[in-house]
């Protein structure tokens, strides 16, 4: 029996989702695309899973769409990019997951794979990671958000440099440009992501999901509208806050801060 193209491991509130086509650099075949949609849809309805870590098997995170498969007539670029045809919508499935998604970028993230990375909430990169947008080079337009998300992440001039050349961006530069949260040694990638996931799990579930929503919804608006949205959502949420609960949380936050300060001093 052949191994699944997507591996899912659930442990204590965290699901590690691994693209598992290492021989094809985890290129997004029709089977893998469908598996990703099914996985995120399932995780959205799993009350135990609050954080997802998305990574790739082998030396690549994701090489983008499986162009060999598309070249054989299996699907079409237009349908995959969201132009109809019944293609499962990976971006919607990921955005519908209300918890946090940590991208563990273990290797190359190219074109559709770059878009997959940008659909994550936080990016931790291995020093082996590299990013490239080759849409223009292969004669297609992005349909999963890269043309808009990348410029907002690193600035319009840098985004144009990458997208209009197709050149690779190494992990160190991606860190300097603010594309990724941090760069770690390959052996430390998943441990770092799991530690970050545990930090997120220490936040009350309602706070984690609500804060992610307010950031994402506001980021899509003009600044003035975003401030009004924050005020509306804040007023609705804070009406139910009880003073005793705030005091209890304050004590826990202070204790956590002291523990982190002690750990940093020891290291």
One Martini backbone bead per residue (centre of mass of N, CA, C, O) as a GRO file, in nm:
protein
  267
    1UNK     BB    1   0.095   0.037   0.024
    2UNK     BB    2   0.069   0.356  -0.017
    3UNK     BB    3   0.154   0.651   0.095
    4UNK     BB    4   0.046   0.924   0.212
    5UNK     BB    5   0.037   1.266   0.100
    6UNK     BB    6  -0.080   1.307   0.405
    7UNK     BB    7   0.016   1.400   0.732
    8UNK     BB    8  -0.136   1.338   1.064
    9UNK     BB    9  -0.065   1.483   1.392
   10UNK     BB   10  -0.209   1.441   1.717
   11UNK     BB   11  -0.111   1.660   2.002
   12UNK     BB   12  -0.230   1.835   2.242
   13UNK     BB   13  -0.379   2.057   2.026
   14UNK     BB   14  -0.179   1.954   1.794
   15UNK     BB   15  -0.133   1.971   1.436
   16UNK     BB   16   0.064   1.785   1.211
   17UNK     BB   17   0.116   1.884   0.873
   18UNK     BB   18   0.238   1.671   0.602
   19UNK     BB   19   0.388   1.687   0.316
   20UNK     BB   20   0.407   1.360   0.113
   21UNK     BB   21   0.619   1.431  -0.167
   22UNK     BB   22   0.944   1.416  -0.183
   23UNK     BB   23   1.000   1.321  -0.485
   24UNK     BB   24   0.818   1.607  -0.566
   25UNK     BB   25   0.853   1.842  -0.361
   26UNK     BB   26   0.549   1.864  -0.274
   27UNK     BB   27   0.367   1.874  -0.498
   28UNK     BB   28   0.040   1.983  -0.607
   29UNK     BB   29  -0.164   1.760  -0.641
   30UNK     BB   30  -0.477   1.665  -0.656
   31UNK     BB   31  -0.461   1.482  -0.408
   32UNK     BB   32  -0.324   1.690  -0.216
   33UNK     BB   33  -0.533   1.913  -0.234
   34UNK     BB   34  -0.769   1.745  -0.125
   35UNK     BB   35  -0.631   1.667   0.145
   36UNK     BB   36  -0.604   1.955   0.258
   37UNK     BB   37  -0.901   2.026   0.264
   38UNK     BB   38  -0.992   1.791   0.441
   39UNK     BB   39  -0.809   1.850   0.684
   40UNK     BB   40  -0.902   2.146   0.753
   41UNK     BB   41  -1.198   2.077   0.780
   42UNK     BB   42  -1.165   1.875   1.011
   43UNK     BB   43  -1.008   2.066   1.210
   44UNK     BB   44  -1.240   2.278   1.237
   45UNK     BB   45  -1.419   2.032   1.396
   46UNK     BB   46  -1.187   2.013   1.615
   47UNK     BB   47  -1.181   2.095   1.951
   48UNK     BB   48  -0.873   2.000   2.018
   49UNK     BB   49  -0.773   2.185   1.781
   50UNK     BB   50  -0.569   2.504   1.782
   51UNK     BB   51  -0.303   2.400   1.627
   52UNK     BB   52  -0.107   2.430   1.326
   53UNK     BB   53   0.148   2.242   1.156
   54UNK     BB   54   0.315   2.325   0.851
   55UNK     BB   55   0.481   2.087   0.635
   56UNK     BB   56   0.762   1.905   0.492
   57UNK     BB   57   0.896   1.648   0.325
   58UNK     BB   58   1.218   1.667   0.324
   59UNK     BB   59   1.368   1.936   0.122
   60UNK     BB   60   1.066   2.040   0.099
   61UNK     BB   61   0.784   2.213   0.122
   62UNK     BB   62   0.693   2.351  -0.177
   63UNK     BB   63   0.676   2.348  -0.547
   64UNK     BB   64   0.382   2.349  -0.609
   65UNK     BB   65   0.244   2.277  -0.870
   66UNK     BB   66   0.182   1.996  -1.072
   67UNK     BB   67   0.301   2.028  -1.388
   68UNK     BB   68   0.307   1.740  -1.492
   69UNK     BB   69   0.011   1.682  -1.448
   70UNK     BB   70  -0.102   1.923  -1.610
   71UNK     BB   71   0.046   1.834  -1.878
   72UNK     BB   72  -0.151   1.565  -1.884
   73UNK     BB   73  -0.452   1.690  -1.812
   74UNK     BB   74  -0.473   1.723  -1.491
   75UNK     BB   75  -0.637   1.962  -1.510
   76UNK     BB   76  -0.624   2.325  -1.435
   77UNK     BB   77  -0.501   2.625  -1.365
   78UNK     BB   78  -0.767   2.784  -1.343
   79UNK     BB   79  -0.909   2.595  -1.140
   80UNK     BB   80  -0.694   2.598  -0.917
   81UNK     BB   81  -0.701   2.932  -0.898
   82UNK     BB   82  -1.036   2.984  -0.891
   83UNK     BB   83  -1.208   2.956  -1.191
   84UNK     BB   84  -1.326   2.683  -1.141
   85UNK     BB   85  -1.427   2.334  -1.180
   86UNK     BB   86  -1.432   2.211  -0.873
   87UNK     BB   87  -1.198   2.307  -0.710
   88UNK     BB   88  -1.047   2.291  -0.432
   89UNK     BB   89  -1.019   2.530  -0.155
   90UNK     BB   90  -0.746   2.590   0.025
   91UNK     BB   91  -0.768   2.881   0.136
   92UNK     BB   92  -1.043   2.846   0.270
   93UNK     BB   93  -0.975   2.609   0.455
   94UNK     BB   94  -0.759   2.770   0.615
   95UNK     BB   95  -0.934   3.024   0.696
   96UNK     BB   96  -1.153   2.844   0.855
   97UNK     BB   97  -0.937   2.814   1.057
   98UNK     BB   98  -0.943   2.955   1.386
   99UNK     BB   99  -0.676   2.897   1.445
  100UNK     BB  100  -0.342   2.840   1.434
  101UNK     BB  101  -0.081   2.877   1.175
  102UNK     BB  102   0.225   2.706   1.136
  103UNK     BB  103   0.505   2.757   0.938
  104UNK     BB  104   0.737   2.496   0.847
  105UNK     BB  105   1.016   2.591   0.665
  106UNK     BB  106   1.234   2.345   0.532
  107UNK     BB  107   1.236   2.470   0.231
  108UNK     BB  108   1.116   2.506  -0.054
  109UNK     BB  109   0.898   2.789  -0.170
  110UNK     BB  110   0.702   2.766  -0.463
  111UNK     BB  111   0.464   2.961  -0.550
  112UNK     BB  112   0.225   2.775  -0.437
  113UNK     BB  113   0.407   2.732  -0.183
  114UNK     BB  114   0.420   3.030  -0.109
  115UNK     BB  115   0.115   3.064  -0.070
  116UNK     BB  116   0.092   2.857   0.155
  117UNK     BB  117   0.270   3.013   0.352
  118UNK     BB  118   0.093   3.285   0.346
  119UNK     BB  119  -0.157   3.127   0.491
  120UNK     BB  120  -0.010   3.164   0.736
  121UNK     BB  121   0.046   3.320   1.050
  122UNK     BB  122   0.331   3.176   1.090
  123UNK     BB  123   0.695   3.189   1.028
  124UNK     BB  124   0.926   2.919   1.028
  125UNK     BB  125   1.270   2.890   0.938
  126UNK     BB  126   1.494   2.733   0.784
  127UNK     BB  127   1.815   2.770   0.662
  128UNK     BB  128   1.706   2.604   0.394
  129UNK     BB  129   1.523   2.812   0.306
  130UNK     BB  130   1.320   2.905   0.012
  131UNK     BB  131   1.197   3.166  -0.209
  132UNK     BB  132   0.949   3.169  -0.491
  133UNK     BB  133   0.818   3.360  -0.782
  134UNK     BB  134   0.714   3.200  -1.105
  135UNK     BB  135   0.465   3.294  -1.257
  136UNK     BB  136   0.580   3.476  -1.487
  137UNK     BB  137   0.774   3.258  -1.608
  138UNK     BB  138   0.514   3.049  -1.671
  139UNK     BB  139   0.246   3.230  -1.749
  140UNK     BB  140   0.102   3.305  -1.469
  141UNK     BB  141  -0.141   3.377  -1.226
  142UNK     BB  142  -0.221   3.446  -0.923
  143UNK     BB  143  -0.495   3.292  -0.690
  144UNK     BB  144  -0.383   3.286  -0.359
  145UNK     BB  145  -0.255   3.602  -0.284
  146UNK     BB  146   0.044   3.686  -0.348
  147UNK     BB  147   0.019   3.977  -0.486
  148UNK     BB  148  -0.085   4.096  -0.194
  149UNK     BB  149   0.068   3.970   0.052
  150UNK     BB  150   0.368   4.028  -0.010
  151UNK     BB  151   0.359   4.343  -0.009
  152UNK     BB  152   0.253   4.352   0.293
  153UNK     BB  153   0.509   4.204   0.417
  154UNK     BB  154   0.776   4.358   0.237
  155UNK     BB  155   0.685   4.532   0.019
  156UNK     BB  156   0.650   4.641  -0.304
  157UNK     BB  157   0.945   4.637  -0.415
  158UNK     BB  158   1.027   4.356  -0.320
  159UNK     BB  159   0.796   4.204  -0.453
  160UNK     BB  160   0.871   4.284  -0.742
  161UNK     BB  161   1.146   4.159  -0.749
  162UNK     BB  162   1.049   3.867  -0.715
  163UNK     BB  163   0.807   3.850  -0.934
  164UNK     BB  164   0.985   3.981  -1.189
  165UNK     BB  165   1.219   3.737  -1.166
  166UNK     BB  166   1.215   3.459  -0.979
  167UNK     BB  167   1.387   3.482  -0.750
  168UNK     BB  168   1.559   3.384  -0.479
  169UNK     BB  169   1.497   3.360  -0.121
  170UNK     BB  170   1.660   3.358   0.155
  171UNK     BB  171   1.633   3.317   0.488
  172UNK     BB  172   1.793   3.563   0.586
  173UNK     BB  173   1.640   3.772   0.410
  174UNK     BB  174   1.354   3.702   0.501
  175UNK     BB  175   1.409   3.802   0.786
  176UNK     BB  176   1.501   4.096   0.721
  177UNK     BB  177   1.213   4.152   0.561
  178UNK     BB  178   0.970   4.001   0.736
  179UNK     BB  179   0.855   3.719   0.633
  180UNK     BB  180   0.978   3.595   0.890
  181UNK     BB  181   1.015   3.540   1.227
  182UNK     BB  182   1.238   3.302   1.197
  183UNK     BB  183   1.564   3.140   1.215
  184UNK     BB  184   1.666   2.795   1.203
  185UNK     BB  185   1.780   2.510   1.250
  186UNK     BB  186   1.675   2.224   1.116
  187UNK     BB  187   1.659   2.064   1.398
  188UNK     BB  188   1.476   2.320   1.529
  189UNK     BB  189   1.207   2.359   1.384
  190UNK     BB  190   0.989   2.180   1.526
  191UNK     BB  191   1.052   2.252   1.820
  192UNK     BB  192   0.988   2.554   1.785
  193UNK     BB  193   0.693   2.518   1.691
  194UNK     BB  194   0.595   2.362   1.944
  195UNK     BB  195   0.660   2.583   2.145
  196UNK     BB  196   0.476   2.795   2.018
  197UNK     BB  197   0.217   2.629   2.044
  198UNK     BB  198   0.219   2.620   2.355
  199UNK     BB  199   0.194   2.923   2.393
  200UNK     BB  200  -0.084   2.939   2.252
  201UNK     BB  201  -0.230   2.729   2.444
  202UNK     BB  202  -0.205   2.925   2.701
  203UNK     BB  203  -0.430   3.055   2.564
  204UNK     BB  204  -0.732   3.119   2.557
  205UNK     BB  205  -0.941   3.018   2.319
  206UNK     BB  206  -1.103   3.279   2.273
  207UNK     BB  207  -0.857   3.467   2.248
  208UNK     BB  208  -0.720   3.337   2.006
  209UNK     BB  209  -0.954   3.349   1.798
  210UNK     BB  210  -1.038   3.652   1.829
  211UNK     BB  211  -0.761   3.782   1.768
  212UNK     BB  212  -0.723   3.669   1.490
  213UNK     BB  213  -0.976   3.796   1.369
  214UNK     BB  214  -0.913   4.100   1.421
  215UNK     BB  215  -0.659   4.106   1.253
  216UNK     BB  216  -0.760   3.999   0.979
  217UNK     BB  217  -1.004   4.188   0.935
  218UNK     BB  218  -0.842   4.458   0.966
  219UNK     BB  219  -0.621   4.414   0.740
  220UNK     BB  220  -0.852   4.438   0.503
  221UNK     BB  221  -0.861   4.735   0.590
  222UNK     BB  222  -0.881   5.034   0.650
  223UNK     BB  223  -0.768   5.194   0.922
  224UNK     BB  224  -1.032   5.328   1.019
  225UNK     BB  225  -1.208   5.073   0.993
  226UNK     BB  226  -1.038   4.895   1.182
  227UNK     BB  227  -1.086   5.062   1.439
  228UNK     BB  228  -1.393   5.024   1.438
  229UNK     BB  229  -1.389   4.720   1.458
  230UNK     BB  230  -1.242   4.698   1.724
  231UNK     BB  231  -1.449   4.850   1.893
  232UNK     BB  232  -1.688   4.663   1.840
  233UNK     BB  233  -1.559   4.392   1.936
  234UNK     BB  234  -1.466   4.489   2.213
  235UNK     BB  235  -1.736   4.568   2.336
  236UNK     BB  236  -1.868   4.289   2.308
  237UNK     BB  237  -1.650   4.122   2.469
  238UNK     BB  238  -1.610   4.308   2.744
  239UNK     BB  239  -1.890   4.290   2.885
  240UNK     BB  240  -1.825   3.981   3.003
  241UNK     BB  241  -1.613   4.082   3.195
  242UNK     BB  242  -1.459   3.985   3.497
  243UNK     BB  243  -1.266   4.100   3.745
  244UNK     BB  244  -1.172   3.828   3.867
  245UNK     BB  245  -1.060   3.718   3.597
  246UNK     BB  246  -0.848   3.935   3.553
  247UNK     BB  247  -0.685   3.883   3.810
  248UNK     BB  248  -0.616   3.591   3.755
  249UNK     BB  249  -0.470   3.645   3.485
  250UNK     BB  250  -0.255   3.841   3.593
  251UNK     BB  251  -0.108   3.638   3.772
  252UNK     BB  252  -0.031   3.443   3.542
  253UNK     BB  253   0.126   3.644   3.367
  254UNK     BB  254   0.338   3.718   3.578
  255UNK     BB  255   0.451   3.433   3.622
  256UNK     BB  256   0.536   3.387   3.331
  257UNK     BB  257   0.732   3.626   3.304
  258UNK     BB  258   0.925   3.533   3.531
  259UNK     BB  259   0.998   3.259   3.403
  260UNK     BB  260   1.118   3.374   3.137
  261UNK     BB  261   1.338   3.543   3.270
  262UNK     BB  262   1.485   3.308   3.407
  263UNK     BB  263   1.543   3.138   3.152
  264UNK     BB  264   1.711   3.358   3.009
  265UNK     BB  265   1.933   3.384   3.227
  266UNK     BB  266   2.031   3.084   3.210
  267UNK     BB  267   2.099   3.105   2.888
   0.00000   0.00000   0.00000
